[in-house]
Amino acid sequence: MRRYHPASGSKPALDSRSVVAPYVSLYLGLLNVELPFRENLSEGSVLFGEYFLCSTLRALKSNPRLGEVNFLQYSQLFLTEHGEMTPNKPTIIPALRYRDAPAAIEWLCRNFGFEKNAVYPGENNTIAHAQLTLGNGMIMLGSVGNSDSSRMMKQPDEIGGAETISCYIVVDDADAHYAQAKSGGAEIAIDIKTQSYGGRGYTCKDLEGHIWSFGTYDPWQ
């Protein structure tokens, strides 16, 4: 694979004989960033296209100090918008309700490692809607209220501390996460252990009794 130097004005040369899988790499000499993209082997054409090259080079020219992460995000956004890539984001997003949602947001971020993606306050210290992320996963939550969705849900303290569904979160270090959650007041429901099917994890309850499981077992692998 040759490198493409924008200053040269030449197009990247692809040696299809070196392609052993439907993925090849384009090297942009300006940043020396490896950017994966797909090659249509059956048609022998690169689905990337000149238009994307021109767009990315314009972006780099306007901001030559563009970071690697931003560049890769830009490329993924372009490909997603033009139907060349499925975005790496979840399509199933759990939704929860809390009586004290503002406190729950802070607790979940502090003890479980979530980050605030969006928080929309409601009236009287309530949360109309919030989005928290952990890795490439997301949950949505809001305050218990009189909305159509809230009326269809019961809180754990209304059904004897039980839940009809729980969230499983993949973490890199289950023991470290366990220690952090426990020190923050999480009630351990199932102690941490190595599972017979692989991975290590535990189950706990948060400040309002919602059940969470965290572990290293990754069902995608």
PyMOL commands that set and color helices and strands:
alter all, ss='L'
color gray80, all
select helices_A, chain A and resi 6-8+16-18+50-62+68-81+101-112+148-151+156-158+174-183
alter helices_A, ss='H'
color red, helices_A
select strands_A, chain A and resi 23-28+33-40+45-46+95-98+115-121+127-134+137-143+167-170+187-194+200-205+211-215
alter strands_A, ss='S'
color yellow, strands_A
deselect
rebuild
show_as cartoon
